[in-house]
Amino acid sequence: MERDSEHWEYDKVIEYTRENPDALIEYHNRIPRYYNLQVGVWMTMRLMRLSMVIALLRLHNNLLLRK
């Protein structure tokens, strides 16, 4: 397909989707899993940081109590 218009990529995607209707179904099935994975990774990192902060606060409190 020639790049004769500004939106040639959209035209190509639409053409492919019309020729392969299952591609759109597969796309819609994969998107939620992708975002769930990304959110899961993000939440894991936040929980790891939070647990490190809690551990440091406990250590700090223990050191203050010993004085």
Backbone torsions as a table, in degrees:
resi	resn	phi	psi	omega
1	MET	NA	133.2	-178.8
2	GLU	-76.2	153.1	179.1
3	ARG	-93.8	55.4	-174.8
4	ASP	-87.9	-7.5	178.5
5	SER	-130.6	166.2	-178.6
6	GLU	-66.4	-29.3	-173.8
7	HIS	-109.2	34.2	-177.1
8	TRP	-61.4	-32.1	-179.8
9	GLU	-66.9	-39.2	177.4
10	TYR	-63.3	-41.8	178.7
11	ASP	-60.7	-40.4	-179.7
12	LYS	-65.1	-42.4	179.3
13	VAL	-64.4	-43.8	179.3
14	ILE	-62.5	-43.0	178.7
15	GLU	-61.7	-45.6	-179.7
16	TYR	-63.1	-41.1	-178.7
17	THR	-65.5	-37.6	177.8
18	ARG	-66.5	-37.7	-180.0
19	GLU	-76.2	-27.3	-177.4
20	ASN	-130.9	77.6	-175.1
21	PRO	-61.2	-25.4	178.9
22	ASP	-69.4	-21.3	-180.0
23	ALA	-62.3	-39.2	179.5
24	LEU	-68.3	-39.0	177.3
25	ILE	-63.2	-45.3	179.0
26	GLU	-61.5	-41.4	178.0
27	TYR	-59.2	-47.2	-179.1
28	HIS	-67.6	-28.3	176.4
29	ASN	-74.8	-32.1	-176.8
30	ARG	-82.9	-31.6	-175.2
31	ILE	-56.9	-50.9	179.9
32	PRO	-60.1	-37.6	178.7
33	ARG	-64.9	-38.9	178.6
34	TYR	-62.1	-48.7	-178.5
35	TYR	-69.0	-35.1	176.0
36	ASN	-62.7	-39.8	178.6
37	LEU	-64.8	-44.3	-179.6
38	GLN	-63.4	-43.5	179.0
39	VAL	-66.0	-38.7	178.2
40	GLY	-60.9	-43.6	178.2
41	VAL	-64.1	-43.8	179.9
42	TRP	-61.3	-45.2	-179.8
43	MET	-65.4	-39.0	178.5
44	THR	-60.7	-44.8	179.5
45	MET	-64.1	-40.6	179.0
46	ARG	-64.8	-41.7	179.2
47	LEU	-66.2	-37.2	177.6
48	MET	-64.5	-43.4	178.1
49	ARG	-63.6	-43.0	180.0
50	LEU	-62.0	-43.5	179.6
51	SER	-65.1	-34.0	176.9
52	MET	-66.9	-41.2	178.8
53	VAL	-63.4	-43.6	179.5
54	ILE	-62.3	-43.5	179.2
55	ALA	-62.5	-40.8	178.5
56	LEU	-66.9	-39.0	177.4
57	LEU	-64.6	-41.0	177.8
58	ARG	-63.6	-43.1	178.2
59	LEU	-61.7	-44.5	179.4
60	HIS	-61.2	-44.9	178.8
61	ASN	-63.8	-40.6	178.3
62	ASN	-62.8	-40.8	178.5
63	LEU	-66.3	-37.3	178.9
64	LEU	-68.0	-36.6	-179.9
65	LEU	-69.9	-26.9	-179.5
66	ARG	-74.5	-22.1	-177.2
67	LYS	-74.6	NA	NA
